């Protein structure tokens, strides 16, 4: 796949994921169900962006692990903040 086709495909996946997140918000699901789906989609999008647009897919694994630890910390803080909202 050429770079243009690859980045176009990634853009399409990110666009569809963002659209699904908006649809989940308006679907009237229970709070924790909607929250779980949105967090999962957000984590998927963050990994996709980091892997291809920040070129972590082509970097040494040790650098990737540092970013994954940061993503896990951000997810933990998000979960803690959402718990305190209720």
C-alpha positions in Angstrom: 0.0 0.0 0.0 1.4 3.4 -0.8 1.6 6.0 1.9 -1.3 8.0 0.5 -3.6 5.0 0.4 -2.5 4.0 3.9 -3.1 7.4 5.4 -6.4 7.7 3.6 -7.5 4.4 5.0 -6.4 5.4 8.5 -8.3 8.7 8.1 -11.5 6.8 7.1 -11.2 4.5 10.1 -10.7 7.5 12.5 -13.7 9.3 10.9 -15.9 6.3 11.2 -14.8 5.8 14.9 -15.6 9.4 15.7 -19.0 9.1 14.0 -19.7 6.0 16.1 -18.8 7.8 19.2 -21.3 10.6 18.5 -24.0 8.0 17.6 -23.3 6.2 20.9 -23.7 9.5 22.8 -27.2 10.1 21.2 -28.3 6.4 21.4 -29.7 6.7 24.9 -27.6 3.9 26.4 -26.9 3.6 30.1 -24.1 5.9 31.3 -21.5 3.2 32.0 -22.2 1.3 28.8 -21.9 4.4 26.7 -18.8 5.5 28.7 -17.1 2.1 28.2 -17.8 2.2 24.4 -16.5 5.7 24.0 -13.4 5.1 26.1 -12.6 1.9 24.1 -13.0 3.7 20.8 -10.9 6.6 22.1 -8.1 4.3 23.1 -8.3 2.6 19.8 -8.0 5.9 18.0 -5.2 7.1 20.2 -3.2 3.9 19.4 -3.9 4.2 15.7 -2.7 7.9 15.7 0.3 7.1 17.7 1.3 4.2 15.6 1.1 5.8 12.2 1.0 9.6 12.5 3.6 9.7 15.3 5.5 6.9 13.6 5.7 4.7 16.8 5.1 1.6 14.6 8.6 2.1 13.2 10.4 3.1 16.4 12.1 0.8 18.9 9.8 -1.1 21.3 11.2 0.6 24.4 9.8 4.0 23.1 6.5 2.4 22.4 6.3 1.0 25.9 6.9 4.5 27.4 4.0 5.9 25.3 1.7 2.9 26.3 2.5 3.6 30.0 1.4 7.2 29.5 -1.8 6.1 27.7 -2.6 3.7 30.6 -2.0 6.5 33.1 -4.3 8.9 31.1 -7.0 6.2 31.0 -6.7 5.6 34.8 -7.0 9.3 35.4 -10.1 9.5 33.1 -11.7 6.5 34.9 -11.0 8.1 38.3 -12.4 11.5 37.2 -15.6 9.8 35.8 -16.1 8.0 39.0 -16.0 11.2 41.0 -18.6 12.8 38.7 -21.3 10.4 39.8 
